[in-house]
């Protein structure tokens, strides 16, 4: 991945995090990593623990950002969420998997679409 793409992705994650905070969610963890992968953002939405995948794009050339979350990615996130819960001892009555699509424009604020319970 190029440095420019990494910078765009990091910017998208910061925007997504601010979006979640503005929506009243409480972030717990950001960029949690283990040998099997990474969870972008983990946040409480009231009593629900949301595991959030952030996808950022500058164009729709390769499709909408959320389209990049395929079946294998969803399965990996479920495994990562279970591992994070086990490692931290966190208890949640409900765990939800969200996707935040961030479209960065040349001018103006990014467009953020928050898909709750995306998979």
C-alpha positions as CSV (number, residue, x, y, z in Angstrom):
1,X,0.0,0.0,0.0
2,X,1.4,3.4,-0.9
3,X,2.0,6.1,1.7
4,X,-0.7,8.2,0.1
5,X,-3.2,5.4,0.4
6,X,-2.1,4.9,4.1
7,X,-2.6,8.6,4.7
8,X,-6.0,8.6,3.2
9,X,-7.0,5.5,5.2
10,X,-5.7,7.1,8.5
11,X,-7.6,10.3,7.7
12,X,-10.8,8.3,7.0
13,X,-10.4,6.5,10.4
14,X,-10.0,9.8,12.2
15,X,-13.1,11.1,10.5
16,X,-15.1,7.9,11.3
17,X,-14.0,8.1,14.9
18,X,-15.2,11.7,15.2
19,X,-18.5,10.7,13.5
20,X,-19.0,7.9,16.1
21,X,-18.3,10.3,19.0
22,X,-20.6,12.9,17.6
23,X,-23.3,10.2,17.3
24,X,-22.9,9.5,21.0
25,X,-20.9,6.4,20.8
26,X,-18.0,5.8,23.3
27,X,-14.8,4.5,21.7
28,X,-13.0,1.8,23.6
29,X,-10.1,0.8,21.3
30,X,-8.7,2.0,18.0
31,X,-6.5,0.0,15.7
32,X,-6.4,-3.1,17.9
33,X,-3.9,-5.6,16.4
34,X,-3.0,-9.2,16.9
35,X,-1.2,-11.7,14.6
36,X,-4.5,-12.5,12.8
37,X,-5.5,-8.9,11.8
38,X,-6.8,-5.6,13.0
39,X,-10.0,-4.1,14.3
40,X,-10.3,-0.4,13.2
41,X,-12.6,0.9,16.0
42,X,-14.4,-0.7,18.9
43,X,-17.0,1.4,20.6
44,X,-20.0,1.2,22.9
45,X,-23.4,2.3,21.4
46,X,-25.3,2.3,24.6
47,X,-25.3,-1.3,25.8
48,X,-24.2,-2.6,22.4
49,X,-20.6,-3.2,21.6
50,X,-19.9,-2.2,18.0
51,X,-16.9,-3.6,16.1
52,X,-16.3,-1.1,13.4
53,X,-14.6,-1.6,10.0
54,X,-13.6,1.7,8.3
55,X,-13.2,1.8,4.5
56,X,-12.0,5.0,2.9
57,X,-12.0,5.8,-0.8
58,X,-11.2,8.8,-2.9
59,X,-13.1,7.6,-5.9
60,X,-15.7,4.9,-6.7
61,X,-13.5,3.4,-9.4
62,X,-13.2,0.2,-7.5
63,X,-16.8,0.4,-6.1
64,X,-18.3,1.8,-2.9
65,X,-16.1,1.6,0.2
66,X,-18.4,-0.8,2.0
67,X,-18.2,-3.2,-1.0
68,X,-14.6,-3.9,0.1
69,X,-15.9,-5.8,3.2
70,X,-16.4,-9.2,1.7
71,X,-17.4,-12.5,3.3
72,X,-13.8,-13.5,4.2
73,X,-13.2,-10.0,5.8
74,X,-16.5,-10.3,7.8
75,X,-15.5,-13.8,9.0
76,X,-12.0,-12.5,10.1
77,X,-13.6,-9.6,12.0
78,X,-15.9,-12.0,13.9
79,X,-12.8,-14.1,14.9
80,X,-10.9,-10.9,15.9
81,X,-13.9,-9.7,17.9
82,X,-14.0,-13.0,19.8
83,X,-10.3,-12.8,20.5
84,X,-10.5,-9.2,21.7
85,X,-13.4,-10.0,24.0
86,X,-11.5,-13.0,25.5
87,X,-8.3,-11.0,25.9
88,X,-9.9,-8.0,27.6
89,X,-12.5,-9.9,29.6
90,X,-15.1,-7.4,28.2
91,X,-18.7,-8.6,28.5
92,X,-21.4,-7.4,26.1
93,X,-25.0,-8.6,25.8
94,X,-24.9,-7.7,22.2
95,X,-22.1,-7.3,19.7
96,X,-22.7,-5.6,16.4
97,X,-20.6,-5.3,13.3
98,X,-20.7,-1.9,11.6
99,X,-19.0,-0.6,8.5
100,X,-18.2,3.1,8.1
101,X,-17.8,4.1,4.4
102,X,-15.8,7.3,4.1
103,X,-15.6,9.1,0.7
104,X,-12.9,11.7,0.7
105,X,-13.4,14.6,-1.7
106,X,-10.9,17.1,-3.1
107,X,-12.9,20.0,-1.4
108,X,-15.2,19.9,1.5
109,X,-15.8,17.5,4.3
110,X,-15.8,13.7,3.7
111,X,-19.1,11.9,3.2
112,X,-19.6,9.2,5.9
113,X,-22.1,6.4,5.7
114,X,-22.5,4.4,8.9
115,X,-24.0,0.9,8.2
116,X,-25.0,-0.5,11.6
117,X,-25.2,-4.3,11.8
118,X,-23.7,-4.6,8.3
119,X,-23.1,-8.3,8.7
